[in-house]
Structure formats: structure tokens, C-alpha cells
Amino acid sequence: MKRASMLVLALASAWGSAGATENGGLGIYPDGLENFMSGALPPPGVYGIVYAGSLRYDSVRDGAGNAVAIPNFGVRVNVIAPRLVWVSHQSLLGGQLAFHVVAPLVDVDMHAGAGRWKSQGLGDMTIGAALGYHASDSLHYLAALDVVAPTGDYKPTDPSSAGKNYWTVQPVFALSQVQARGWNVDLKAIYDLNGTNHQTGTRSGQALHADYALGWGCGNGWVVGVGGHVYRQVGADSGPGAAGKARAFALGPALKYDSGRGWFLTAKLQREFDVRNRPRGEQAYVKAVLPL
């Protein structure tokens, strides 16, 4: 029950920024969120991005990958996360300088045993800066540094709290190969440097994780393929809520549609496999990008 109750804390706060992290929950970042075009900065200007997601978790897995016996367990998380991106005309170290901020809005509903918890509101926000590079017309990459701030409401006794109550610093590297006809390849790798939750005295371990997508450009604005995420916790937790190191892998269909007029959409449905020391479930994400 302790593992289950902490799940929602991880999920809700993830959209500010969703291992084993504190009490066996998820990490600060919603794994699998990104899709095609994750490593390609657009031309200078201001852009709006909206992420929408529906996450469902049906079990919690132990260190051997077996389901933990939790009666009547289930978690539903719905999210809308607007993101504002400014790609400047300035260059630094040969790359385009860009900035972004994400302000997630979450709706969490969890039940386990005879208990039920619900919350709605602002989760933990992310701010960051990036340098974007264009190696060729089709190959692009970026390096970024994100900071996740504990802006979401947090109560240690409420497992549906919208925040995680600690800071996280995330170095990021992303790469995109973009072709109207041919292979499209995307990878976004993130390293989590977590702070301490001072209300619980627990510090979640460092983690390395990546979102990926592989697809074929059909030449009419559509890319069809697969995508998912890989998660590996590389540092141990410390403190009263410490849990075993986590891992997970997810796979599912992925789509992209480029209008040719400056805006595009991506969609992904993924199911998790080989999960250890964290909840297992499935996630559906949609991303819309448009110039402002």
C-alpha cells in the first residue's frame, strides 16, 4: 500500500517537469512524452507547444518484475501541459540559443484497497535553456539544461498531491533525423539529478532515461513508426522512503503529421514492459506545435 500511495505523487508532479524514486514511485519526467522532432529547433521565433496525455497504471512491480499484491489498485492521470519556447537570434558555442517553460495542469484519480484519492491543479513547472545545432538539412541535435521547480501543491499524507516537493536538474541531449521520404529517427536522453524532499527526508536516486521514435516518412506530411522510452535508475535512493533501483521499457505505435505551413502534430501510444521497482501501465500522448 505504501508503494501504491506514492505512485500518484510521482505521476502528478511529472507533468511539471512522470525509477525507483521515493517509495517506489515514478521519476520527475513523464517518460515517453516526446516523439518525432524532439531534437530539432525551429527557426528563430516564439512557439507554442501543447502536450495532452492520458496515463493508466494497473499494477506495481517489485525488483523481480512481479506484481505487488495491492487490492483494487488503479491510477488514472489526465494532463494538459502548455509549453512556451523562444528561439532567439543569438548564438552561443555555435548553436542557436533557446529558452522554454512548461506549466502542467493535472487531474489525478487513484484507488487502492478501500482508499481513493483525487487532485487537480498545477504540477511542478520546468524552465530551461538549450543550444540547437543543424548538422545538415536532415540531421539536427541540441543540448539543454532543464530545472524542475516544486511549484505543485504537496502534502505527505495525500498520495494525489500535484507536486513532488523537491528540485531536479536535468542535462538533456536530443537528436532528430528528419526526412519527408525516408527514415526519421529521434532520441531524447535525460539525466536526473534530484534534490531532497525535506518533508520526508528522502532523496531519489539519479536516473538515465530516453524517449525514442523510429519512423518512415511517406512524402505527404505523414511519418509512421514506433516509439517509446527506456528508463534506468543508476543511483540509489537515500532516506526513509528509499526503494530499490528501477528500470522500464516501453514500445508502441507513433505518428507525425506536418502541415507544411509551420505547425505539426505527433501522437504516441505505448505499453510498458520489463518493469522493476515501479508502477507498470500505458500512456497515450499527443503533441501540437505551432508558431505564435
C-alpha positions as CSV (number, residue, x, y, z in Angstrom):
1,M,0.0,0.0,0.0
2,K,2.9,2.4,0.7
3,R,4.2,1.8,-2.8
4,A,0.8,2.4,-4.3
5,S,0.1,5.5,-2.4
6,M,3.4,7.2,-3.5
7,L,2.7,6.4,-7.2
8,V,0.3,9.4,-7.7
9,L,2.8,11.8,-6.2
10,A,5.3,10.8,-8.9
11,L,2.7,10.9,-11.7
12,A,1.2,14.2,-10.8
13,S,4.5,16.1,-10.4
14,A,5.9,14.5,-13.5
15,W,4.0,16.9,-15.7
16,G,5.9,19.8,-14.2
17,S,8.9,18.7,-15.3
18,A,6.3,11.1,-14.6
19,G,12.7,4.6,-11.2
20,A,12.8,3.7,-8.3
21,T,12.3,7.1,-6.8
22,E,10.9,7.8,-3.3
23,N,8.8,4.9,-2.0
24,G,8.9,3.2,-5.4
25,G,7.1,5.8,-7.5
26,L,7.9,7.2,-10.9
27,G,10.6,9.8,-11.7
28,I,10.2,13.5,-12.2
29,Y,9.8,13.3,-16.0
30,P,6.9,11.7,-17.8
31,D,8.8,9.0,-19.7
32,G,7.8,8.7,-23.4
33,L,6.4,12.2,-23.6
34,E,8.5,13.2,-26.6
35,N,8.1,11.9,-30.1
36,F,9.3,12.9,-33.5
37,M,11.1,16.2,-33.8
38,S,12.4,16.2,-30.2
39,G,15.9,17.3,-31.3
40,A,15.3,19.9,-34.0
41,L,15.0,23.5,-33.0
42,P,12.8,25.6,-35.4
43,P,13.9,29.0,-36.9
44,P,14.1,32.0,-34.5
45,G,10.7,33.0,-33.1
46,V,8.2,32.2,-30.4
47,Y,6.4,28.8,-30.5
48,G,3.6,27.3,-28.5
49,I,3.5,23.6,-27.7
50,V,0.7,21.7,-26.1
51,Y,1.1,18.2,-24.7
52,A,-2.0,16.2,-23.8
53,G,-1.8,12.9,-22.2
54,S,-3.8,10.1,-20.6
55,L,-1.9,7.6,-18.3
56,R,-3.2,4.4,-16.8
57,Y,-1.4,2.2,-14.3
58,D,-2.7,-1.2,-13.4
59,S,0.0,-2.7,-11.1
60,V,3.2,-2.0,-9.1
61,R,6.2,-4.3,-9.9
62,D,8.8,-5.4,-7.5
63,G,12.6,-5.9,-8.0
64,A,11.9,-9.2,-9.9
65,G,9.2,-7.8,-12.1
66,N,6.4,-9.5,-10.3
67,A,3.1,-7.7,-9.4
68,V,2.8,-6.4,-5.8
69,A,-0.5,-7.6,-4.3
70,I,-2.5,-4.4,-3.9
71,P,-6.3,-5.0,-3.9
72,N,-8.4,-2.7,-6.1
73,F,-5.3,-0.8,-7.4
74,G,-5.6,1.6,-10.3
75,V,-4.3,5.1,-11.3
76,R,-5.6,7.5,-13.9
77,V,-3.8,10.7,-14.8
78,N,-5.0,13.2,-17.4
79,V,-2.9,16.2,-18.3
80,I,-2.7,19.3,-20.4
81,A,0.8,20.9,-20.4
82,P,1.3,24.1,-22.3
83,R,4.9,24.9,-23.2
84,L,6.3,28.2,-24.5
85,V,9.5,28.2,-26.5
86,W,11.6,31.2,-27.6
87,V,14.3,30.5,-30.2
88,S,16.5,33.6,-30.2
89,H,18.6,35.1,-32.9
90,Q,21.6,34.8,-30.6
91,S,24.2,32.1,-31.0
92,L,26.5,30.6,-28.3
93,L,29.2,28.0,-28.9
94,G,28.0,27.7,-32.5
95,G,24.4,26.8,-31.6
96,Q,21.0,28.6,-31.6
97,L,20.1,29.8,-28.1
98,A,16.6,29.0,-27.0
99,F,14.6,29.1,-23.7
100,H,11.4,27.3,-22.6
101,V,8.9,27.0,-19.8
102,V,6.3,24.3,-19.1
103,A,3.3,24.8,-16.8
104,P,1.4,21.4,-16.4
105,L,-2.2,21.0,-15.3
106,V,-3.0,17.6,-13.9
107,D,-6.1,15.6,-12.9
108,V,-5.2,12.5,-10.8
109,D,-7.6,9.8,-9.6
110,M,-6.2,6.8,-7.7
111,H,-7.7,3.9,-5.8
112,A,-6.1,1.2,-3.8
113,G,-7.8,-1.1,-1.2
114,A,-10.6,0.9,0.3
115,G,-9.0,4.2,-0.3
116,R,-9.4,6.8,-3.0
117,W,-7.5,10.0,-3.6
118,K,-8.1,12.7,-6.2
119,S,-6.5,16.0,-7.0
120,Q,-6.4,18.7,-9.7
121,G,-4.2,21.7,-10.3
122,L,-0.8,23.0,-11.3
123,G,2.0,20.5,-11.1
124,D,5.8,21.1,-10.9
125,M,7.0,23.6,-13.6
126,T,10.0,23.2,-15.8
127,I,12.3,26.0,-17.1
128,G,15.3,25.5,-19.3
129,A,17.7,26.7,-21.9
130,A,19.1,24.9,-25.0
131,L,21.6,25.2,-27.8
132,G,20.4,23.9,-31.1
133,Y,22.6,22.7,-34.0
134,H,21.9,21.8,-37.6
135,A,24.5,19.4,-38.9
136,S,22.7,19.1,-42.3
137,D,19.3,19.7,-43.9
138,S,18.1,16.5,-42.3
139,L,20.2,16.0,-39.1
140,H,19.7,18.2,-36.1
141,Y,20.6,18.0,-32.4
142,L,20.5,20.0,-29.2
143,A,22.0,20.2,-25.7
144,A,19.9,21.6,-22.9
145,L,19.7,22.1,-19.2
146,D,16.3,22.0,-17.5
147,V,15.3,22.7,-13.9
148,V,12.1,21.3,-12.4
149,A,10.8,23.5,-9.6
150,P,8.5,22.3,-6.8
151,T,5.6,24.5,-7.7
152,G,2.8,21.9,-7.3
153,D,0.9,21.5,-4.1
154,Y,2.3,18.8,-1.9
155,K,1.1,17.0,1.3
156,P,3.0,14.0,2.6
157,T,-0.3,12.3,3.6
158,D,-2.0,12.8,0.2
159,P,-0.8,10.5,-2.5
160,S,-2.6,12.5,-5.2
161,S,-0.6,15.7,-4.4
162,A,0.2,17.7,-7.6
163,G,3.9,18.2,-6.6
164,K,6.9,16.1,-5.5
165,N,8.4,18.8,-3.2
166,Y,12.0,18.7,-4.5
167,W,14.1,20.3,-7.1
168,T,15.6,18.4,-10.1
169,V,18.3,19.4,-12.5
170,Q,18.3,17.7,-15.9
171,P,21.0,17.8,-18.5
172,V,19.4,16.9,-21.9
173,F,20.7,15.7,-25.3
174,A,18.3,15.2,-28.2
175,L,18.8,14.3,-31.8
176,S,16.5,14.2,-34.8
177,Q,16.9,12.9,-38.4
178,V,14.0,14.4,-40.4
179,Q,13.2,13.3,-43.9
180,A,10.0,13.8,-45.9
181,R,10.7,10.5,-47.6
182,G,12.8,8.0,-45.8
183,W,13.9,7.2,-42.2
184,N,13.1,9.5,-39.3
185,V,15.0,8.9,-36.1
186,D,14.6,10.7,-32.8
187,L,16.2,10.3,-29.4
188,K,15.9,12.5,-26.3
189,A,18.2,11.4,-23.4
190,I,17.9,12.9,-19.9
191,Y,19.9,12.6,-16.7
192,D,18.1,13.3,-13.4
193,L,19.9,15.0,-10.5
194,N,17.3,15.0,-7.8
195,G,17.2,17.1,-4.7
196,T,15.9,16.1,-1.3
197,N,12.3,16.1,-0.2
198,H,12.8,17.9,3.1
199,Q,9.3,16.9,4.4
200,T,10.2,13.2,4.2
201,G,14.0,13.3,4.3
202,T,14.2,11.1,1.2
203,R,16.4,11.8,-1.9
204,S,15.5,9.9,-5.0
205,G,18.4,8.3,-6.9
206,Q,19.9,9.6,-10.1
207,A,18.5,8.2,-13.3
208,L,19.3,8.0,-17.0
209,H,16.3,7.7,-19.4
210,A,15.4,8.4,-23.0
211,D,12.4,8.8,-25.3
212,Y,12.8,7.4,-28.8
213,A,10.9,7.3,-32.1
214,L,11.7,5.5,-35.4
215,G,9.5,6.0,-38.4
216,W,9.2,6.2,-42.2
217,G,8.4,9.4,-44.0
218,C,5.7,8.8,-46.5
219,G,6.2,12.0,-48.5
220,N,2.8,13.5,-47.8
221,G,3.5,15.1,-44.4
222,W,3.0,11.8,-42.6
223,V,5.6,9.8,-40.7
224,V,4.5,6.3,-39.4
225,G,6.5,4.3,-37.0
226,V,7.1,3.2,-33.4
227,G,8.2,4.9,-30.2
228,G,8.5,4.6,-26.5
229,H,11.0,5.0,-23.7
230,V,13.8,3.4,-21.8
231,Y,14.4,4.1,-18.1
232,R,17.4,3.0,-15.8
233,Q,18.0,4.3,-12.3
234,V,21.7,4.4,-11.8
235,G,21.9,5.9,-8.3
236,A,20.4,4.6,-5.1
237,D,17.8,6.4,-3.1
238,S,18.6,7.6,0.4
239,G,16.4,8.3,3.4
240,P,13.3,6.8,5.0
241,G,11.4,6.4,1.7
242,A,14.3,4.7,-0.2
243,A,13.4,2.0,-2.7
244,G,15.2,-0.4,-5.0
245,K,16.7,0.7,-8.3
246,A,14.1,0.8,-11.1
247,R,14.0,0.1,-14.8
248,A,11.4,0.1,-17.5
249,F,11.0,-0.2,-21.3
250,A,8.0,0.9,-23.4
251,L,7.0,0.4,-27.0
252,G,4.0,1.3,-29.2
253,P,2.9,3.0,-32.4
254,A,3.9,6.6,-33.2
255,L,2.7,9.1,-35.8
256,K,3.6,12.6,-37.1
257,Y,1.7,14.9,-39.4
258,D,3.5,18.0,-40.8
259,S,1.2,20.6,-42.4
260,G,3.9,22.2,-44.3
261,R,2.7,25.5,-43.0
262,G,4.7,25.7,-39.8
263,W,2.7,23.5,-37.5
264,F,2.7,19.8,-36.9
265,L,1.2,17.1,-34.7
266,T,2.6,13.9,-33.2
267,A,0.8,11.1,-31.4
268,K,2.1,8.0,-29.5
269,L,0.5,5.1,-27.6
270,Q,2.9,3.0,-25.6
271,R,2.8,0.0,-23.2
272,E,5.5,-0.7,-20.6
273,F,7.4,-4.0,-20.3
274,D,10.3,-5.3,-18.2
275,V,9.3,-3.0,-15.3
276,R,11.2,-3.3,-12.0
277,N,10.5,-1.4,-8.7
278,R,8.0,1.0,-10.1
279,P,4.4,1.0,-11.5
280,R,3.6,-0.5,-14.8
281,G,1.0,0.8,-17.3
282,E,0.3,2.5,-20.6
283,Q,0.4,6.1,-21.8
284,A,-1.1,8.0,-24.7
285,Y,0.4,11.3,-25.7
286,V,-0.4,14.0,-28.3
287,K,1.8,17.0,-29.1
288,A,0.8,20.1,-31.1
289,V,3.5,22.6,-32.2
290,L,2.7,25.9,-33.8
291,P,4.4,29.3,-34.3
292,L,2.9,32.3,-32.4
